[in-house]
Amino acid sequence: MVIVAGHIVVDPQQRESYLAGCVGVVELARRTSGCIDFAVTADLVDAGRINIFERWESRAAVEVFRGEGPSDEQGAAMLAADVAEYDVVEVRSLT
């Protein structure tokens, strides 16, 4: 399993429009083979922060989906980004 997690920073005035532009990507990802979960969400305390969380069955599934990465428009709106991939060795349920 691979987890992609972190956050990006956009101008607080642009956050809602940035998130609206991500709806199609989230829908596509969730329909993609190998995607377990995919979320792009507004941070509750930082008006310019957008949290990223993805869970994939394999690195291959991530690579098939990822393609070229963010669109030019999305990339231009990002002021900063701190997103990383994690290879998961073991999973324990908390429920």
N, C-alpha and C positions, 0 to 999 in steps of 0.2 A: 504494500500500500504506500502511496505517496500523498503527503499533505503539503499544500501550498498555502502559506499563511503570512500575514503581515498587514501593512497599510500603505496607502498613498495619501498625499496631501494635495489639495486643490484650493483655489481661492474660495473662501466660504460663500461668496455670492454665486459661485458656479457649481457648488456641490449638488444641488437638486437637479440641475440640467445634466450634469455628468452622470449621476445615478440613473436618470431617465434614459440616457443613451446606453446604459449597460443592460437594460431589461432584455433585449434580444440576445445578447451574449449569454446571460444567465439561463434563459430558456433553452438556447441551443446546447449549452454545456450539459444541462440536466437531461437532455435527450440523447446525449452522446454515450456510446458504449464505453463502459469502464468508469463513468462518472458516478460516484457515490453521493457526493454533495457539492454544491457550488453556491457561494453567496458573496455578494458585493453590497455592503450595508453602510449606512451613515453611523458614525460614532456618536454615542450618546452625550459626550462631554466636550468634544473638540469639533467646532463648527466647520473646520476645513479637512477633517480626517475621514477617510473612507476605509473601512476594514475589509480585508480580502480573506476568504476561507474556501479552500477547495480540498476535496478528498477524492482520490482516484484509486482504482484497483491496481494500477501499475504505472511505471514510468512510460511505457509504450503508449498507454492510453492518454497520458498528459501530452506527449509529443504529437500524437495524431490530432488532438484538439487544438493545441497551442498555435500551430501554424506561424503566422507572421507576428503574433502578439497584438498589443493595443493598436487601434487605428491611429493615423497621424493626428487627428483631432483630439483623441483621448490623450495621446502622448504629449501633445502641446499643452494640455490643461494641467498636467501633473507638475507640481512644484517640487515634489520630493517623493521618493518611494523607498520602502523597506519591506521587501517581500522575498521569502526564501522557500525552498523546497526541502522537505524532510522525508527521508526514507524510514518507514515504520517497520520495526522488527516484530513488535508484539502489541496486541490490543487487549485491554481489560475493560469490561463494561462497568459503568458506575451505577447502573440501575438494577 
